[in-house]
Amino acid sequence: MAKSSEDVCSKRHFQWTNKVSNKDEEEEDPTLKPPSSNTSHGDEKMEKDKVQPPPETAASKAAAQRRKLQAIAVSKVRSVIAAFSKNWMHSSGLGPQVIGTLFGHRRGHVHFALQKEPNSPPAFLIELATPISGLVREMASGLVRIALECDKDKEEKKAAVAGRRQLLEEPQWRTYCNGKKCGFAARRGCGPKEWKILKAVEPISMGAGVLPGDGSGSGSGSGSGSDKEGEVMYMRAKFERVVGCRDSEAFYMMNPDRNGAPELSIYLLRV
């Protein structure tokens, strides 16, 4: 009996220790635990989203290339336009601001001269059919707008733009004063008498007045034969030059206070 009871106790003790050891092995061995499928799939998906950017299609690449080429083309066109504008601005030797002088004998016609500097030769000198006294009356009544128009020659229409004469070199002009036709104007050379008047008003930056006459006959070439034309009326000021294109320019008299519209504006058009 004693032997059998010891065998039973030993068997029970063996089974209990075996169960405990199996349970400990299961808790300590991580390979026995099944992996979590939800967690692993979620982590893999997040990694793929972070690493792989959205695919770029061929259409988006072509659109980006097209926008780049358009930007380059626009930049080139702007640079060409700026270069042409600069050439037109300085082709006649005049800048954005010029000195303009209106002068003429009391019984003579209006002369209009444009100079780059007070002591430089006139780059543009024309004689209008309008009497100087009539222009003075127009300016006393309000703003004056003088438009000078000339026609393009048939040969120039066929010729290249580079071979066309400059606008300030046109010899003949139709004259309009405040919308009314006032005859014609002609380009003149700066002779000794015209240069003498411009030298007399050279120290004047802006103003109007009368110069004493020399009693030498026809005066500024406006022509009244042997009659003495007496005193010379003048008005001198700075003008702002605006170049629209090869066929249009405008000159606006600059007011000292820079307020209000210019009292005198002169437009040159080639149509």
C-alpha positions as CSV (number, residue, x, y, z in Angstrom):
1,M,0.0,0.0,0.0
2,A,2.8,2.4,0.9
3,K,4.4,1.9,-2.5
4,S,1.3,2.5,-4.5
5,S,0.5,5.7,-2.6
6,E,4.0,7.0,-3.3
7,D,3.7,6.1,-7.0
8,V,0.3,8.0,-7.2
9,C,1.7,11.1,-5.5
10,S,4.8,11.1,-7.8
11,K,2.6,10.7,-10.9
12,R,0.3,13.6,-9.7
13,H,3.3,15.8,-9.0
14,F,4.8,15.0,-12.4
15,Q,1.6,16.0,-14.2
16,W,1.3,19.2,-12.3
17,T,4.9,20.3,-13.0
18,N,4.5,19.3,-16.6
19,K,1.4,21.5,-17.0
20,V,3.1,24.4,-15.3
21,S,6.2,24.2,-17.4
22,N,4.1,24.0,-20.6
23,K,2.2,27.1,-19.6
24,D,5.4,29.0,-18.8
25,E,6.9,28.0,-22.2
26,E,3.8,29.3,-24.0
27,E,4.0,32.6,-22.2
28,E,7.8,33.1,-22.7
29,D,8.0,32.0,-26.4
30,P,6.7,34.7,-28.6
31,T,6.7,32.5,-31.7
32,L,3.8,30.6,-30.3
33,K,1.6,33.8,-30.4
34,P,-0.3,34.4,-33.7
35,P,0.6,37.7,-35.4
36,S,-2.0,40.5,-35.6
37,S,-3.1,40.7,-39.2
38,N,-4.9,44.1,-38.9
39,T,-1.9,45.9,-37.5
40,S,0.6,44.6,-40.0
41,H,-1.6,45.4,-43.0
42,G,-2.2,48.9,-41.7
43,D,1.5,49.6,-41.1
44,E,2.4,48.4,-44.6
45,K,-0.3,50.6,-46.2
46,M,0.9,53.7,-44.4
47,E,4.5,53.1,-45.4
48,K,3.5,52.7,-49.0
49,D,1.5,55.9,-48.9
50,K,4.5,57.8,-47.5
51,V,7.2,56.4,-49.8
52,Q,5.3,56.3,-53.1
53,P,4.1,59.7,-54.5
54,P,1.1,59.9,-56.8
55,P,2.0,58.9,-60.3
56,E,2.6,61.8,-62.7
57,T,0.8,61.3,-66.0
58,A,2.1,62.1,-69.4
59,A,-0.6,64.8,-69.9
60,S,0.6,66.7,-66.7
61,K,4.2,66.6,-67.9
62,A,3.2,67.9,-71.3
63,A,1.1,70.7,-69.7
64,A,4.0,71.8,-67.5
65,Q,6.4,71.8,-70.4
66,R,3.9,73.8,-72.5
67,R,3.6,76.4,-69.7
68,K,7.3,76.7,-69.5
69,L,7.7,77.3,-73.2
70,Q,4.9,79.9,-73.2
71,A,6.6,81.8,-70.3
72,I,9.9,81.8,-72.3
73,A,8.1,83.1,-75.4
74,V,6.4,85.9,-73.6
75,S,9.7,87.0,-72.0
76,K,11.4,87.1,-75.4
77,V,8.5,89.1,-76.9
78,R,8.6,91.6,-74.1
79,S,12.4,92.1,-74.4
80,V,12.1,92.7,-78.2
81,I,9.3,95.2,-77.7
82,A,11.4,97.0,-75.0
83,A,14.4,97.1,-77.4
84,F,12.3,98.5,-80.3
85,S,10.7,101.1,-78.0
86,K,14.1,102.2,-76.8
87,N,15.4,102.5,-80.4
88,W,12.4,104.5,-81.4
89,M,12.8,106.8,-78.4
90,H,16.4,107.6,-79.1
91,S,16.5,107.3,-82.9
92,S,15.9,111.0,-83.4
93,G,18.2,112.0,-80.6
94,L,15.4,113.0,-78.3
95,G,14.6,111.6,-74.9
96,P,11.5,111.3,-72.8
97,Q,11.7,115.0,-72.0
98,V,12.4,117.7,-74.6
99,I,12.5,121.5,-74.8
100,G,9.8,123.0,-77.1
101,T,9.8,126.6,-78.4
102,L,6.9,128.3,-80.2
103,F,8.0,131.5,-81.9
104,G,7.2,133.8,-84.7
105,H,6.9,137.5,-85.7
106,R,3.7,139.3,-84.9
107,R,2.6,139.2,-88.5
108,G,4.3,135.9,-89.2
109,H,3.5,132.2,-88.9
110,V,4.1,129.9,-86.0
111,H,7.4,128.0,-85.8
112,F,7.8,125.1,-83.5
113,A,11.2,123.7,-82.5
114,L,12.1,120.7,-80.4
115,Q,15.6,120.5,-78.7
116,K,17.2,117.8,-76.6
117,E,19.1,120.4,-74.6
118,P,18.7,124.2,-74.4
119,N,21.9,124.7,-76.5
120,S,21.6,121.8,-78.9
121,P,20.4,122.2,-82.5
122,P,16.7,121.5,-83.1
123,A,15.9,117.9,-83.9
124,F,12.5,119.0,-85.3
125,L,11.6,122.4,-86.7
126,I,8.4,123.1,-88.6
127,E,6.5,126.2,-89.8
128,L,2.8,126.2,-89.5
129,A,0.3,128.1,-91.6
130,T,-1.3,129.4,-88.4
131,P,-0.5,133.0,-87.5
132,I,1.3,133.4,-84.2
133,S,-1.4,135.9,-83.1
134,G,-4.1,133.4,-83.7
135,L,-2.4,130.8,-81.6
136,V,-1.9,133.2,-78.8
137,R,-5.7,133.9,-78.8
138,E,-6.4,130.1,-78.8
139,M,-4.2,129.5,-75.8
140,A,-5.7,132.5,-73.9
141,S,-9.2,130.9,-74.3
142,G,-8.2,127.5,-73.0
143,L,-6.4,124.3,-73.8
144,V,-4.9,123.9,-77.3
145,R,-4.5,120.6,-79.2
146,I,-2.5,120.7,-82.4
147,A,-2.5,117.6,-84.6
148,L,-0.1,117.1,-87.4
149,E,-0.8,114.4,-89.9
150,C,1.1,113.0,-92.9
151,D,0.6,110.2,-95.3
152,K,2.7,107.2,-95.9
153,D,4.3,107.0,-99.3
154,K,3.3,104.1,-101.6
155,E,7.0,103.1,-101.8
156,E,7.3,103.1,-98.0
157,K,4.2,100.9,-97.6
158,K,6.0,98.3,-99.7
159,A,9.4,98.8,-98.1
160,A,10.6,97.2,-95.0
161,V,10.0,98.9,-91.7
162,A,13.7,99.4,-91.1
163,G,14.0,101.4,-94.4
164,R,11.1,103.8,-93.5
165,R,12.0,107.4,-92.7
166,Q,11.6,108.6,-89.2
167,L,8.4,110.4,-88.2
168,L,10.2,113.6,-87.3
169,E,11.8,113.6,-90.8
170,E,8.5,113.9,-92.7
171,P,8.5,117.1,-94.9
172,Q,4.8,117.9,-95.1
173,W,2.0,117.8,-92.5
174,R,-1.7,118.6,-92.4
175,T,-2.5,120.8,-89.4
176,Y,-5.5,120.7,-87.1
177,C,-6.0,123.0,-84.1
178,N,-8.6,121.9,-81.6
179,G,-10.3,119.8,-84.3
180,K,-10.3,122.6,-87.0
181,K,-8.2,122.3,-90.1
182,C,-5.6,125.0,-90.2
183,G,-3.8,124.5,-93.5
184,F,-0.4,122.8,-93.8
185,A,2.9,122.7,-92.1
186,A,6.4,122.2,-93.6
187,R,9.6,121.0,-92.1
188,R,12.3,123.7,-92.1
189,G,16.0,123.8,-91.6
190,C,17.5,125.8,-88.8
191,G,18.9,128.9,-90.6
192,P,20.9,131.8,-89.0
193,K,17.7,133.7,-88.1
194,E,16.0,130.8,-86.5
195,W,19.2,129.9,-84.6
196,K,19.6,133.5,-83.4
197,I,16.1,133.4,-81.9
198,L,16.8,130.0,-80.2
199,K,20.0,131.3,-78.8
200,A,18.2,134.4,-77.4
201,V,15.7,132.2,-75.5
202,E,18.3,129.6,-74.4
203,P,18.6,130.8,-70.8
204,I,14.8,130.6,-70.4
205,S,13.6,127.2,-69.1
206,M,9.9,128.1,-69.2
207,G,8.0,131.3,-70.0
208,A,6.6,133.5,-72.7
209,G,7.6,137.0,-73.9
210,V,8.6,139.2,-76.7
211,L,12.0,139.7,-78.3
212,P,12.9,143.0,-79.9
213,G,12.9,143.0,-83.7
214,D,15.9,143.7,-85.8
215,G,14.1,145.3,-88.6
216,S,15.7,143.0,-91.1
217,G,12.8,142.1,-93.3
218,S,11.3,138.7,-93.6
219,G,12.5,137.4,-90.2
220,S,12.1,133.7,-89.6
221,G,11.4,132.8,-93.2
222,S,7.6,133.2,-92.9
223,G,7.9,135.6,-95.8
224,S,6.2,139.0,-96.0
225,G,8.6,140.4,-98.5
226,S,10.3,143.7,-97.5
227,D,7.9,144.5,-94.7
228,K,9.4,144.8,-91.3
229,E,7.8,142.2,-89.0
230,G,9.1,143.7,-85.8
231,E,9.1,141.9,-82.5
232,V,9.2,138.1,-82.1
233,M,6.7,136.4,-79.8
234,Y,7.8,133.2,-78.1
235,M,6.7,130.6,-75.6
236,R,9.2,128.1,-74.3
237,A,8.6,125.1,-72.0
238,K,9.5,121.5,-71.3
239,F,7.5,118.8,-73.1
240,E,6.9,115.2,-72.2
241,R,7.5,113.0,-75.2
242,V,5.4,109.9,-75.6
243,V,6.2,107.5,-78.4
244,G,3.3,105.2,-79.4
245,C,4.9,103.5,-82.3
246,R,6.9,104.4,-85.4
247,D,3.9,106.3,-86.8
248,S,2.7,108.3,-83.7
249,E,4.3,110.6,-81.1
250,A,2.9,113.1,-78.7
251,F,4.3,116.1,-76.9
252,Y,2.6,117.4,-73.8
253,M,3.7,120.7,-72.2
254,M,4.7,120.1,-68.6
255,N,3.1,122.4,-66.0
256,P,5.4,123.5,-63.2
257,D,2.9,122.5,-60.5
258,R,2.1,119.2,-62.3
259,N,-1.6,119.8,-61.7
260,G,-4.4,119.8,-64.3
261,A,-4.2,119.0,-68.0
262,P,-1.4,120.4,-70.2
263,E,-2.2,123.8,-71.8
264,L,-0.6,122.7,-75.1
265,S,-0.4,119.2,-76.7
266,I,1.1,118.4,-80.1
267,Y,0.4,115.1,-81.8
268,L,2.3,113.7,-84.8
269,L,0.5,111.0,-86.8
270,R,1.5,109.1,-89.9
271,V,-1.6,107.5,-91.5
